[in-house]
Amino acid sequence: MLISEGFSKKDNFQMAVLIETTLGDLIIDLFVKERPRCSLNFLKLCKKKYYNLNQFHSIERNYVAQTGDPSGTGKGGESIYSDMYGDQGRYFEREDLPKMRHTRMGIVSFVNNGDNMLGSQFFITLGENLDYLDDQHTIFGQVTEGLETLEKLNEQLTDTNNKPFRDIRISHTIVLDDPFDDDSRISYPPRSPSPTYDMLVKTDQIALDEKEDEDEGKTAEEIAEELRQREMAEQAQILEMVGDLKDADEVPPENVLFVCKLNPVTTDEDLEIIFSRFGKINNCEIVRDRRSGDSLQYAFIEFDNEKSCEQAFFKMDNVLIDDRRIHVDFSQSVSQNYKYKPKSKNVEEPPRRRPQSPPRRPEIKRSHQKSPSPRRHRRSPSPKRDKRRDDRRDNERRRRSPDNHRDRDRDRRDRDSDRGHRDRDRDNRRENHRDSDRDRRRHSPDRRRDRR
């Protein structure tokens, strides 16, 4: 397999590393002979589990996918030489010879951090003929297996800063063969690091187990069923907030059967006899109107176990009872859970006691008081005064009677409608009165005497 122009697999000593990502696996062959320092840095970082849980923080379509920074910002990371030489070994110088080119998809290179210094960040090419990267970054390997994983990386959606919306990380790194000796100054952990709380909860990216399209791969029936379940959950939450439900997750009892379309003449005993062949019935009650006591033509039947209720459900639907074809279904009411109290047939209810009225206060009879006699036997000391009082009462009763109100209203309407006529009559009377006064003064004796 050609790794670069002028180099073949025969002339190159290669070591392989398996990188497991959340999108798939990648096998990277390292150019140990051409890039010994870069290969040592990459192998020891993989063996140290330094790349585990690192995020692909930058992906550019048909260009590169960059990772290797534990902070996920693109500004962190350090080489394995920092464990050997301290802070001065955080970065190391790049290797330029022999020349290698970014000619195809899958080339692995260390990122140039400035001044030709390399650290832990690396990228994988997602396109071909990216020759403008040759003089800036250092190639140290190539992807030999897992090209379909690179295609998935290339199809990821990103924001304006090239950060993918999906949380894509390196799960594990496995060194298949390490030709370099282990340095005593490098400490290797006994196990892979565990994900932190921020990685699992506080991330603003799409989680690993989430899909960009929730309805992807679902049929129309499945989508409609999910919408129905979601609406039912929302309605249950609303009923819980307004107080109609004690708990939104409350479910109706499975041993209660709902029967409807009953004949009004059907009684509780009739239903109990008919349904008792399926099993023991704890309670059978037809719902009735509170005031009139008439049947509302539906009932609840509580069986002793769920199996009897299920048999009755399959056998009694559309059965003819009292010339009515009934319909049965499992109870959908949760009120039975805390309001439904089965009536016991053996225990009789105690008779209700009538509320006792408070004792009357005994009347104290004065010695100077006489016991009142019936009104019809009393004689009034003043008949005229009683007659005037009765007349006033009769007049007041007639004045307040509805008939009197109707007559008064009718007279008022008549007065209002005849107001114009009354005004004309009043004017005519005044005019006639003035004429009569004028004639009387004209024919008076004093006026005749003055004329003489």
Secondary structure by P-SEA (a helix, b strand, c coil): cccccccccccbbbbbbbbbcccbbbbbbbcccccaaaaaaaaaaaaaccccccccccccccccccccccccccccccccccccccccccbbbbbccccccccccbbbbbbcccccccccbbbbbcccccccccccccccccccccaaaaaaaaaccccccccccccccccccccccccbbbbccbbbbccccccccccccccccccccccccccccccaaaaaaaaaaaaaaaaaaaaaaacccccccccccccbbbbccccccccaaaaaaaaccccccccccccccccccccccccccccccaaaaaaaaaccccccccccbbbbbccccccccccbbbbbcccccccccccccccccbbbbbccccccccccccccccaaaaaaaaaaaaaaaaaacaaaaaaaaaaaaaaaaaaaaaaaaaaaaaaaaaaaaaaaaaacaaaaaaac
